[in-house]
Amino acid sequence: MIELTMTGRRVYLPLMLITLVLLSLPWLRSEDGVSEYGGGVGTSSMKGIEVIHYSGSGPEWRAEIREALFTEGGTTPRLRDVSIYYPGRKISLHAEEGLYNMDNGKIRLEGMVRGKGEGFSFESPELDYNPADDTITTSKGVVIKGESYLISGRQGKITGSRLIELTGNVRTLFF
């Protein structure tokens, strides 16, 4: 009789632990509903990532990423809390979200993207980096602020030569 009671207790303890874990799963989710430990069936997560991309002359860009979510068989992981620095252009960018295409090296930063360069800062809802032609572009608007000016336009492009080109409803304010 004592042995039966002990066996019963041994069964109840694992059942209680499993129930406790299942009840705590909602607290293991982040603010956007994706589990902090994966993101769902068929996904993987990497945290605290630093990527340095080298070209023939040295580091082309450096990225710090809080988290990357990979889907099974996918080649474009979703990035969270992304900071990128381009040493040759002396430009740094930050965005809450992004995508990285592992096939062609393209990076898309989403949400309000904020950047800084020598003597100016800029904001855009979305930026794309294309390593094939070494350009950073936006087609959703951009605002550039300097010490004594403010320039906005519908589209923008930064080329390898550090030239910034704005097109579409360009407005300039000097103060």
C-alpha positions in Angstrom: 0.0 0.0 0.0 2.8 2.4 0.8 4.5 1.5 -2.5 1.3 2.4 -4.4 1.1 5.8 -2.8 4.7 6.5 -3.6 4.2 5.6 -7.2 1.1 7.8 -7.3 3.2 10.7 -6.0 5.8 10.1 -8.6 3.2 10.3 -11.3 1.7 13.5 -10.0 5.0 15.3 -9.7 5.8 15.1 -13.5 2.2 15.9 -14.4 2.3 19.0 -12.1 5.7 20.1 -13.7 4.3 19.7 -17.2 1.2 21.7 -16.3 3.3 24.4 -14.7 5.4 24.7 -17.9 2.3 24.8 -20.1 0.7 27.5 -18.0 3.9 29.6 -18.1 4.2 29.7 -21.9 2.3 33.0 -22.4 4.9 34.7 -20.2 7.8 33.4 -22.4 6.5 35.4 -25.3 7.8 38.8 -26.3 5.7 41.9 -26.8 4.9 41.1 -30.4 3.6 37.6 -29.6 6.6 35.6 -31.0 8.2 33.2 -28.5 11.5 34.4 -27.2 12.8 30.9 -27.7 12.2 30.3 -31.4 9.2 32.0 -33.0 7.1 28.9 -33.7 7.2 25.7 -35.6 9.9 25.6 -38.3 11.7 28.7 -37.2 15.1 29.2 -35.5 16.4 32.3 -33.6 19.9 33.8 -33.1 20.5 36.6 -30.6 23.3 39.0 -30.1 24.8 38.8 -33.6 27.7 40.9 -35.0 28.4 40.7 -38.7 31.4 42.2 -40.4 31.3 42.2 -44.2 34.7 42.4 -45.9 35.6 43.5 -49.4 39.0 43.5 -51.0 40.1 46.7 -49.2 38.8 45.8 -45.7 35.6 46.0 -43.8 32.7 47.3 -46.0 30.1 47.3 -43.3 29.4 46.1 -39.7 26.0 45.1 -38.3 24.9 44.5 -34.8 21.6 42.6 -34.6 19.6 41.8 -31.4 17.8 38.9 -33.0 17.4 37.1 -36.3 14.5 34.8 -37.0 15.1 32.1 -39.7 12.3 30.0 -41.3 13.0 26.5 -42.3 14.4 26.5 -45.9 14.2 30.3 -46.1 17.0 32.5 -47.3 15.7 35.8 -45.9 15.8 36.0 -42.1 13.8 38.7 -40.3 16.0 41.0 -38.2 15.1 42.9 -35.0 16.9 45.9 -33.6 19.5 46.4 -36.3 22.4 48.8 -36.3 24.7 49.1 -39.3 27.9 51.1 -39.8 29.5 51.8 -43.1 33.1 52.9 -42.3 34.0 54.1 -45.9 30.9 56.4 -45.9 31.1 57.2 -42.2 27.3 56.5 -42.0 25.5 54.6 -39.3 21.9 53.4 -39.5 19.5 52.0 -36.9 16.1 50.3 -37.4 13.8 48.2 -35.3 13.2 45.6 -38.0 14.8 44.4 -41.2 15.4 41.6 -43.7 18.6 40.1 -45.0 18.7 38.2 -48.2 21.4 35.6 -47.9 21.4 34.8 -51.6 22.3 38.3 -52.9 23.4 40.2 -49.7 20.6 42.8 -49.9 19.5 44.3 -46.7 16.1 46.1 -46.1 15.6 48.1 -43.0 12.0 48.8 -42.0 10.1 50.9 -39.5 11.5 54.4 -38.9 15.1 54.1 -40.0 17.4 56.7 -38.4 20.9 57.4 -39.6 23.9 59.7 -39.0 26.7 60.9 -41.2 29.4 63.6 -40.9 27.4 66.8 -40.2 23.9 65.4 -40.9 21.2 63.0 -39.8 18.4 61.4 -41.7 15.1 59.5 -41.3 13.2 57.3 -43.6 10.4 54.7 -43.2 12.5 52.1 -45.2 16.0 51.8 -46.6 17.4 49.2 -49.0 21.1 48.3 -49.4 22.2 46.7 -52.6 25.8 45.4 -52.5 25.9 44.7 -56.3 26.0 48.5 -57.0 26.9 49.6 -53.5 23.9 51.9 -53.0 21.5 52.7 -50.2 18.1 53.7 -51.5 14.6 54.6 -50.3 11.4 55.1 -52.2 9.2 55.9 -49.2 10.5 59.4 -48.4 13.5 60.8 -46.6 14.3 63.8 -44.4 17.9 65.0 -44.1 18.8 67.4 -41.3 22.0 69.4 -41.1 23.3 72.1 -38.8 21.5 74.9 -40.8 19.3 73.1 -43.3 16.5 70.6 -43.7 15.9 68.7 -47.0 13.1 66.2 -47.8 12.2 64.2 -50.8 10.1 61.2 -51.9 13.1 59.1 -53.0 16.7 59.1 -52.0 19.9 57.4 -53.0 23.4 57.2 -51.5 26.1 55.9 -53.8 29.5 54.6 -53.1 31.0 58.0 -53.6 29.0 59.3 -50.6 26.8 61.5 -52.9 23.2 61.8 -51.6 20.6 62.3 -54.4 17.0 63.2 -53.6 14.2 63.1 -56.2 10.4 63.6 -56.2 8.8 66.6 -54.4 12.2 67.8 -53.0 11.9 70.6 -50.4 14.7 72.6 -48.8 14.7 74.8 -45.8 17.8 76.9 -44.8 17.9 78.5 -41.3 
